[in-house]
């Protein structure tokens, strides 16, 4: 087990113990950690759908704020201001989201910056269509269809 996975599992253990306000029996801890290790090794998402969707919503909200601020800067400047590009926080969050759900084809990026207004994609022969309008649908698509 690598250090990163070990730290994540220990964090999960602390979370479980805190949630139950008591130390869990050693057998229970072992079984939960084994289950989590198995899930992590199977390539299953490490992030819940709820947390993923919350992060996506916050990214969209921040993008709207950045756009509004950029428009205000353009009013007082010469029109060459662009705010929010090269945002290291946004890039870090996107890296974490991509990694935690194994978004190997960059669908998250597509959804955030190119998917609007219809958020639809099709398979190669266009016989199957996926409506990814909601972040929950994007999560489901990446975690089930892109394996």
C-alpha positions in Angstrom: 0.0 0.0 0.0 1.5 3.4 -1.0 1.7 6.3 1.4 -1.1 8.3 -0.2 -3.6 5.4 0.2 -2.4 4.7 3.7 -3.0 8.4 4.7 -6.5 8.3 3.1 -7.4 5.2 4.9 -6.2 6.5 8.2 -8.2 9.7 7.6 -11.2 7.6 6.9 -10.6 5.6 10.1 -10.4 8.8 12.1 -13.6 10.1 10.5 -15.4 6.8 11.4 -14.2 6.9 15.0 -15.2 10.6 15.3 -18.6 9.9 13.7 -19.3 7.1 16.2 -17.8 9.1 19.1 -16.0 5.9 20.2 -13.2 3.7 19.1 -14.5 1.0 16.8 -13.8 -2.6 17.6 -10.6 -3.8 15.9 -12.4 -6.3 13.7 -14.9 -3.7 12.5 -12.1 -1.3 11.7 -10.2 -4.0 9.8 -13.3 -5.0 7.8 -14.1 -1.4 6.8 -10.5 -0.6 5.9 -10.3 -3.8 3.8 -13.5 -2.9 2.0 -12.3 0.6 1.3 -8.9 -0.7 0.1 -10.6 -3.2 -2.2 -12.8 -0.4 -3.6 -9.9 1.9 -4.2 -7.9 -0.9 -6.0 -10.9 -1.7 -8.2 -10.9 1.8 -9.6 -14.2 2.7 -8.1 -14.7 6.4 -7.4 -13.1 7.7 -4.3 -15.5 10.7 -4.1 -19.2 10.5 -3.5 -21.6 11.7 -6.1 -22.9 14.3 -3.6 -19.4 15.8 -2.9 -18.6 15.7 -6.6 -21.7 17.6 -7.6 -21.2 20.2 -4.8 -17.7 20.8 -6.1 -18.9 21.2 -9.7 -21.7 23.6 -8.6 -19.1 25.7 -6.6 -16.8 25.8 -9.7 -19.7 27.1 -11.8 -20.6 29.7 -9.2 -17.1 30.9 -9.0 -16.9 31.1 -12.8 -20.0 33.4 -12.8 -18.4 35.6 -10.1 -15.1 35.8 -12.1 -17.0 36.7 -15.3 -18.9 39.4 -13.5 -15.7 40.8 -12.0 -14.0 40.6 -15.4 -16.8 42.6 -17.0 -16.5 45.3 -14.2 -12.7 45.5 -14.9 -13.3 46.0 -18.6 -15.6 49.0 -17.8 -12.8 50.8 -16.0 -9.9 49.6 -18.2 -9.1 49.4 -21.9 -11.0 46.2 -22.4 -8.0 43.9 -22.2 -8.7 42.5 -18.7 -9.5 38.9 -18.2 -10.0 37.7 -14.6 -9.9 34.2 -13.4 -7.6 32.6 -16.0 -4.7 30.7 -14.6 -6.5 30.2 -11.3 -4.4 27.7 -9.4 -7.2 26.8 -6.9 -9.5 25.9 -9.7 -6.9 23.9 -11.5 -6.0 22.0 -8.3 -9.7 21.2 -7.6 -10.1 20.0 -11.2 -7.0 17.7 -10.8 -8.5 16.2 -7.7 -11.9 15.7 -9.2 -10.4 14.1 -12.4 -8.3 11.8 -10.3 -10.9 10.7 -7.8 -13.4 9.6 -10.4 -10.8 8.5 -13.0 -11.9 11.0 -15.7 -9.4 9.8 -18.2 -11.1 11.6 -21.1 -11.5 15.0 -19.5 -15.3 15.1 -19.5 -15.3 17.3 -16.4 -13.4 20.0 -18.4 -15.7 19.5 -21.4 -18.8 19.9 -19.1 -17.5 23.0 -17.5 -16.3 24.9 -20.6 -17.8 23.4 -23.7 -20.8 21.3 -22.9 -23.4 24.2 -22.7 -26.0 24.7 -23.7 -27.2 21.1 -24.4 -24.6 19.0 -22.5 -25.3 16.0 -24.7 -22.9 13.4 -26.1 -23.3 10.4 -28.3 -21.5 7.2 -29.0 -19.5 6.8 -32.3 -22.5 5.7 -34.4 -24.8 8.1 -32.7 -27.2 5.3 -31.6 -26.9 6.2 -27.9 -27.3 9.7 -26.5 -26.4 10.8 -22.9 -27.9 13.9 -21.5 -25.3 15.2 -19.0 -27.1 18.4 -18.1 -26.9 17.7 -14.4 -23.6 17.1 -12.6 -25.1 13.9 -11.2 -25.5 12.6 -14.8 -21.9 13.5 -15.5 -20.7 11.6 -12.5 -22.8 8.5 -13.4 -21.5 8.7 -17.0 -17.9 8.9 -16.1 -18.0 6.3 -13.3 -20.0 3.7 -15.3 -19.6 4.3 -19.0 -16.0 5.3 -19.2 -14.3 2.3 -17.7 
